[in-house]
Amino acid sequence: MHIVFFGDQHLDSLGGAQVSMRLQREFLERAGHTVTVVAPRMHGPRASGLDDPSNVDLPSLPITLDREYSMSWPGRATDRVVDRAMTHRPPVDLVHVQADFWGAFIGHRYAARHGIPVVHTMHNRVDVGIAAVTPLHRPVLSVLNVWRRSALRVLGEPARGSDGWAFLRGIASGASAVTAPSTHFARRLEENGVFSPVDVVWNGIDDDLREQTLAAAPAERAPGRPRFVWLGRMSPEKRLLPFLEAFVESGVDADLEIIGGGAQRAAAEKIVAGMPNVRFAGTLTYPQTLARIAAADALVQTSIGFETQGMTPFEAATLGTPSVISDPDIAAELGGGLWAVPGAAGTEDQRRAGLVETLRRAAADIAAGTAPAPMREVSEAFRQSSRTAAMIEVYERVLAG
């Protein structure tokens, strides 16, 4: 098969969806398939030397101050760029849209022009994500829905409405199948009329890198106080600042490493200023990050309601590291090997109190040698080889239909 991925961001930019798409491409190619990735061209210092022949890099504009992320405008000019690039490649069997904004519009427009079936993976809880970064989320969503209706007019009459679910219904309207990376997100998509049924296909971890990471990890825990690790984008929906406030309040005698970057780094450093047991590691490579997770006693995941899967607790579980988890949906998806934080549905004060209590309990369990062990079933099911096999089944069903 020749599968064309459409993404909102270049695969070499930072982000969980990009990590997942890179792995999907690698394992599809290992299985003998051809994958082309269509996404906006990167800008900034990290963009130099990026010339992958399996990519179609679209004309784009940077949209963040660090120039890490960019956007391509969906319209006839971009349509012509995509069509011209694809004439030099094998015939396309299937389009796999893994985008929520301009990448989704561009991908569905391409598929509609050429009569190619679409599988659409939903990576983003649009309403929660936008509400986390702006108090004007309702008018922003209204504008996004107007843009969506205009860009996807080629599909016929896209879904009406002005909220986040209407937006997702609209971008799924041209799909033959929709997948979600977790059971809880699939259930919400179905309940809100986005698509039904939604196939659940977890994002995975590189089989080989997992084995290498585990082989390099010490056979026994190194002595010392409990070691926590938090990683992700430093933005409001990830709730790094409330976590650091809770960590300070808890008074636990533990080390904490923060991995990642973002706009809230300065505010985060200010909260823990003068604490030598807290270290900011910055942005690390994927192998380096996995090694740090494997070396930690516990990973801390603090977003609530935003994650459509929350890859980091799954990565931790498959490396044998338990997690402190604030989101009850993610805790239920993992099933075990974790400390669940109470109070997710309460006020921010109740959430922080629950996190303080859970951090103290986790530190005590680690020190006593009684930390929970992740479930073996999750570790096995999270391998990318098994996730790719599951996605190929979806592809074959769509093509047969």
C-alpha positions as CSV (number, residue, x, y, z in Angstrom):
1,M,0.0,0.0,0.0
2,H,1.0,3.6,-0.5
3,I,-0.4,5.6,2.5
4,V,-0.2,9.4,2.7
5,F,-0.1,10.9,6.2
6,F,-1.3,14.5,6.6
7,G,-0.2,16.3,9.7
8,D,-0.5,19.8,11.3
9,Q,3.2,19.9,12.1
10,H,6.4,18.7,10.5
11,L,7.3,15.3,11.9
12,D,10.7,16.6,13.1
13,S,9.1,19.2,15.3
14,L,8.4,18.5,19.0
15,G,5.2,16.8,20.1
16,G,3.5,13.5,21.0
17,A,1.6,13.2,17.7
18,Q,4.8,13.8,15.7
19,V,6.6,11.0,17.7
20,S,3.7,8.7,17.1
21,M,3.6,9.4,13.4
22,R,7.3,8.9,13.0
23,L,7.0,5.5,14.6
24,Q,3.9,4.6,12.5
25,R,5.8,5.4,9.3
26,E,8.9,3.4,10.4
27,F,6.9,0.3,11.2
28,L,4.6,0.5,8.2
29,E,7.8,0.7,6.0
30,R,9.2,-2.3,7.9
31,A,6.0,-4.1,6.9
32,G,6.7,-3.3,3.2
33,H,4.4,-0.3,2.7
34,T,5.2,3.1,1.3
35,V,4.4,6.2,3.4
36,T,4.5,9.8,2.3
37,V,4.1,12.5,4.9
38,V,2.6,15.9,4.0
39,A,3.0,18.7,6.5
40,P,4.1,22.3,6.8
41,R,7.8,23.1,6.3
42,M,9.8,23.8,9.4
43,H,11.5,27.1,10.2
44,G,14.2,28.1,12.7
45,P,17.6,26.6,13.5
46,R,16.4,23.0,13.8
47,A,15.0,23.1,10.2
48,S,18.4,23.1,8.6
49,G,19.3,19.8,6.8
50,L,15.7,18.5,6.9
51,D,15.3,17.0,3.4
52,D,13.6,13.7,3.7
53,P,12.4,12.4,0.3
54,S,9.5,10.7,2.0
55,N,8.1,14.1,3.1
56,V,6.2,16.7,1.1
57,D,7.1,19.9,2.9
58,L,4.4,22.5,2.2
59,P,4.9,26.3,2.0
60,S,4.3,27.6,5.5
61,L,4.5,30.4,8.0
62,P,6.0,30.1,11.6
63,I,3.3,30.5,14.2
64,T,5.3,30.4,17.5
65,L,8.1,32.8,18.7
66,D,10.6,29.9,18.8
67,R,9.7,29.1,15.1
68,E,9.3,25.4,16.1
69,Y,5.7,25.2,14.8
70,S,4.3,26.5,11.5
71,M,1.1,26.4,9.5
72,S,0.2,26.0,5.8
73,W,-2.9,27.7,4.5
74,P,-5.5,25.3,3.1
75,G,-6.7,26.4,-0.3
76,R,-6.2,26.1,-4.0
77,A,-2.5,27.1,-4.0
78,T,-1.6,24.5,-1.4
79,D,-3.8,22.0,-3.3
80,R,-1.7,22.5,-6.4
81,V,1.6,22.0,-4.4
82,V,0.3,18.7,-3.1
83,D,-1.0,17.5,-6.4
84,R,2.3,18.4,-8.2
85,A,4.4,16.7,-5.5
86,M,2.3,13.5,-5.7
87,T,2.6,13.1,-9.5
88,H,6.1,11.9,-8.9
89,R,5.2,9.2,-6.5
90,P,3.4,5.8,-6.7
91,P,-0.4,5.8,-6.9
92,V,-2.0,6.5,-3.5
93,D,-4.2,3.8,-2.0
94,L,-5.2,5.5,1.2
95,V,-5.0,8.9,3.0
96,H,-4.4,8.9,6.7
97,V,-5.2,12.2,8.3
98,Q,-3.6,12.7,11.6
99,A,-4.3,16.4,12.1
100,D,-6.9,18.7,13.7
101,F,-6.6,22.0,11.8
102,W,-5.0,23.0,8.5
103,G,-3.4,19.5,8.0
104,A,-6.9,18.0,8.3
105,F,-8.4,20.4,5.8
106,I,-5.5,19.9,3.3
107,G,-5.7,16.1,3.6
108,H,-9.5,15.8,3.2
109,R,-9.4,18.2,0.2
110,Y,-6.7,16.0,-1.4
111,A,-8.6,12.8,-0.8
112,A,-11.9,14.3,-2.1
113,R,-10.3,15.6,-5.3
114,H,-8.8,12.2,-6.1
115,G,-11.5,9.9,-4.7
116,I,-9.2,8.2,-2.2
117,P,-10.6,6.7,1.1
118,V,-9.6,8.4,4.4
119,V,-8.7,7.0,7.8
120,H,-8.7,9.9,10.3
121,T,-6.9,9.6,13.7
122,M,-8.2,12.1,16.3
123,H,-5.2,13.2,18.4
124,N,-6.6,16.4,20.0
125,R,-9.5,17.3,22.4
126,V,-9.9,20.6,20.6
127,D,-12.4,22.2,23.1
128,V,-10.3,21.5,26.2
129,G,-7.0,22.5,24.6
130,I,-8.3,25.9,23.4
131,A,-10.1,26.6,26.7
132,A,-6.8,25.9,28.5
133,V,-4.9,28.6,26.6
134,T,-7.5,31.4,26.1
135,P,-10.6,32.7,28.0
136,L,-12.0,33.5,24.6
137,H,-12.3,29.9,23.6
138,R,-16.0,30.1,22.6
139,P,-15.5,32.8,19.9
140,V,-12.2,31.1,18.9
141,L,-14.1,27.8,18.3
142,S,-16.8,29.7,16.4
143,V,-14.2,31.2,14.1
144,L,-12.6,27.7,13.7
145,N,-15.9,26.2,12.6
146,V,-16.5,29.0,10.1
147,W,-13.0,28.3,8.7
148,R,-13.6,24.5,8.7
149,R,-16.9,24.9,6.8
150,S,-15.2,27.1,4.2
151,A,-12.1,24.8,3.8
152,L,-14.1,21.6,3.6
153,R,-16.9,22.8,1.3
154,V,-15.5,20.3,-1.2
155,L,-17.0,17.5,1.0
156,G,-20.5,18.7,0.5
157,E,-22.3,20.2,3.5
158,P,-19.9,19.9,6.5
159,A,-21.4,19.6,10.0
160,R,-23.1,22.7,11.5
161,G,-22.4,23.9,15.0
162,S,-19.9,26.2,16.7
163,D,-18.4,24.1,19.6
164,G,-15.4,21.7,19.7
165,W,-17.4,18.6,18.9
166,A,-19.0,20.3,15.9
167,F,-15.5,21.0,14.7
168,L,-14.4,17.4,15.1
169,R,-17.6,16.2,13.4
170,G,-16.8,18.4,10.5
171,I,-13.3,17.2,9.9
172,A,-14.4,13.6,10.3
173,S,-17.2,13.9,7.8
174,G,-15.1,12.7,4.8
175,A,-13.6,9.7,6.6
176,S,-14.3,6.0,6.0
177,A,-12.9,5.2,9.5
178,V,-11.9,7.2,12.6
179,T,-9.4,6.0,15.2
180,A,-8.6,7.3,18.6
181,P,-5.6,6.5,20.8
182,S,-7.6,5.6,23.9
183,T,-10.9,4.0,24.9
184,H,-12.1,7.1,26.9
185,F,-11.5,9.5,23.9
186,A,-13.2,7.0,21.5
187,R,-16.2,6.8,23.8
188,R,-16.5,10.7,23.9
189,L,-16.2,10.9,20.2
190,E,-19.1,8.5,19.7
191,E,-21.2,10.1,22.4
192,N,-20.9,13.5,20.8
193,G,-21.7,12.2,17.3
194,V,-18.3,12.7,15.8
195,F,-18.2,9.1,14.3
196,S,-19.4,5.6,15.2
197,P,-17.9,3.2,15.8
198,V,-14.4,4.7,16.5
199,D,-11.6,2.2,16.4
200,V,-9.2,2.3,19.4
201,V,-5.6,2.1,18.4
202,W,-3.1,3.1,21.0
203,N,0.0,5.1,20.1
204,G,3.0,2.9,20.8
205,I,6.7,2.7,21.7
206,D,9.5,1.6,19.4
207,D,10.0,-2.1,20.1
208,D,13.8,-2.0,19.5
209,L,14.3,1.2,21.5
210,R,12.3,-0.2,24.4
211,E,14.5,-3.3,24.5
212,Q,17.7,-1.2,24.3
213,T,16.5,1.1,27.1
214,L,15.6,-1.8,29.3
215,A,18.9,-3.5,28.6
216,A,20.8,-0.4,29.6
217,A,18.9,0.2,32.8
218,P,20.4,-1.1,36.0
219,A,19.0,-4.5,37.3
220,E,18.3,-3.0,40.7
221,R,17.2,0.4,41.9
222,A,20.1,2.7,42.6
223,P,20.2,3.8,46.3
224,G,19.0,7.3,47.2
225,R,15.8,9.2,47.8
226,P,12.8,8.8,45.5
227,R,13.2,10.1,42.0
228,F,10.2,11.7,40.2
229,V,10.2,12.8,36.5
230,W,7.7,15.1,34.8
231,L,7.8,15.6,31.0
232,G,5.9,17.5,28.4
233,R,5.1,20.9,26.9
234,M,5.2,23.7,29.5
235,S,1.8,25.1,28.8
236,P,-1.3,25.6,30.9
237,E,-3.2,22.5,29.9
238,K,-0.3,20.3,31.1
239,R,-0.7,21.8,34.6
240,L,3.1,22.0,35.4
241,L,2.7,25.1,37.6
242,P,0.0,23.5,39.9
243,F,2.2,20.4,40.1
244,L,5.3,22.3,41.2
245,E,3.2,24.2,43.8
246,A,2.0,20.8,45.1
247,F,5.5,19.4,45.1
248,V,6.8,22.3,47.2
249,E,3.8,22.0,49.6
250,S,4.2,18.3,50.0
251,G,7.7,18.7,51.4
252,V,8.7,15.2,50.1
253,D,12.3,14.3,50.4
254,A,12.7,13.4,46.7
255,D,14.4,14.4,43.6
256,L,12.5,15.8,40.6
257,E,13.5,16.2,37.0
258,I,11.5,18.3,34.6
259,I,11.9,17.4,30.9
260,G,10.6,19.6,28.1
261,G,10.2,23.3,27.2
262,G,7.6,25.9,26.6
263,A,6.3,29.3,27.5
264,Q,5.8,28.5,31.3
265,R,9.4,27.5,32.0
266,A,10.4,30.8,33.6
267,A,7.3,30.7,35.9
268,A,8.1,27.1,36.7
269,E,11.7,27.8,37.6
270,K,10.5,30.6,39.9
271,I,8.2,28.3,41.9
272,V,11.1,26.0,42.8
273,A,13.9,28.5,42.9
274,G,16.5,27.6,45.5
275,M,15.5,23.9,45.6
276,P,18.6,21.9,44.6
277,N,16.6,18.6,44.3
278,V,14.7,20.0,41.3
279,R,16.4,20.0,38.0
280,F,15.2,21.3,34.6
281,A,16.7,19.1,31.9
282,G,15.3,21.0,28.9
283,T,14.4,19.3,25.7
284,L,15.9,15.8,25.2
285,T,15.9,13.3,22.4
286,Y,13.4,10.5,22.4
287,P,16.0,7.9,23.4
288,Q,17.3,10.2,26.2
289,T,13.8,10.8,27.5
290,L,13.0,7.1,27.6
291,A,16.2,6.4,29.5
292,R,15.3,9.1,32.1
293,I,11.8,7.5,32.5
294,A,13.3,4.1,33.0
295,A,15.8,5.5,35.6
296,A,13.0,7.2,37.6
297,D,11.0,5.7,40.4
298,A,7.8,7.4,39.2
299,L,6.5,9.5,36.4
300,V,4.1,12.3,37.2
301,Q,1.3,13.1,34.8
302,T,-0.8,16.2,35.8
303,S,-3.1,17.3,33.0
304,I,-6.8,16.6,33.5
305,G,-9.3,16.1,30.7
306,F,-7.0,17.3,27.9
307,E,-5.0,14.2,26.9
308,T,-6.6,11.9,24.3
309,Q,-4.2,9.2,25.4
310,G,-1.4,10.6,27.5
311,M,1.5,8.8,26.0
312,T,4.0,9.3,28.9
313,P,2.3,7.0,31.4
314,F,2.1,4.3,28.8
315,E,5.8,4.7,27.9
316,A,6.6,4.6,31.6
317,A,4.5,1.4,32.1
318,T,6.2,-0.4,29.3
319,L,9.6,0.5,30.8
320,G,8.5,-0.7,34.3
321,T,8.1,2.7,35.9
322,P,4.8,3.4,37.8
323,S,3.0,6.8,37.5
324,V,1.3,9.4,39.6
325,I,-1.8,10.2,37.5
326,S,-4.2,13.1,37.9
327,D,-6.5,12.2,35.0
328,P,-9.0,9.4,36.1
329,D,-9.6,8.4,32.4
330,I,-5.9,7.7,31.9
331,A,-5.7,5.9,35.2
332,A,-8.6,3.7,34.1
333,E,-7.0,3.0,30.7
334,L,-3.8,1.8,32.4
335,G,-5.7,-0.3,34.8
336,G,-2.9,-0.6,37.4
337,G,0.7,0.2,38.4
338,L,0.0,3.7,39.4
339,W,-1.0,6.1,42.2
340,A,-4.3,7.8,41.2
341,V,-4.7,11.4,42.4
342,P,-8.2,12.1,43.9
343,G,-10.2,15.3,43.3
344,A,-10.0,15.6,39.5
345,A,-13.6,16.8,39.4
346,G,-13.2,19.3,42.3
347,T,-11.9,22.8,42.6
348,E,-8.3,23.7,41.9
349,D,-7.6,23.7,45.6
350,Q,-9.0,20.2,46.0
351,R,-7.0,19.0,43.0
352,R,-3.8,20.4,44.6
353,A,-4.6,18.9,47.9
354,G,-5.1,15.5,46.2
355,L,-1.8,15.8,44.4
356,V,0.0,16.8,47.6
357,E,-1.4,13.7,49.4
358,T,-0.6,11.4,46.5
359,L,3.0,12.7,46.1
360,R,3.6,12.0,49.8
361,R,2.1,8.5,49.5
362,A,4.1,7.7,46.4
363,A,7.4,8.9,48.0
364,A,6.7,6.8,51.1
365,D,5.9,3.7,49.0
366,I,9.1,4.1,46.9
367,A,11.2,4.6,50.0
368,A,9.6,1.5,51.6
369,G,10.1,-0.6,48.4
370,T,6.3,-1.1,48.0
371,A,5.7,0.9,44.8
372,P,3.1,-0.6,42.5
373,A,4.3,-2.5,39.4
374,P,2.9,-1.6,35.9
375,M,0.7,-4.3,34.3
376,R,2.4,-6.7,31.9
377,E,-0.5,-6.5,29.5
378,V,-0.1,-2.8,29.0
379,S,3.7,-3.3,28.4
380,E,3.1,-5.8,25.6
381,A,0.1,-4.1,24.0
382,F,2.0,-0.8,23.8
383,R,4.7,-2.1,21.4
384,Q,4.6,-0.2,18.1
385,S,4.7,-3.5,16.1
386,S,1.3,-4.5,17.6
387,R,-0.1,-1.0,17.1
388,T,0.9,-1.0,13.4
389,A,-0.7,-4.5,12.9
390,A,-3.9,-3.1,14.4
391,M,-3.9,-0.1,12.1
392,I,-3.2,-2.2,9.0
393,E,-6.4,-4.1,9.9
394,V,-8.3,-0.8,9.8
395,Y,-6.6,0.1,6.4
396,E,-7.5,-3.2,4.9
397,R,-11.1,-3.0,6.1
398,V,-11.5,0.5,4.6
399,L,-10.0,-0.6,1.3
400,A,-12.1,-3.7,1.1
401,G,-15.2,-1.6,1.8
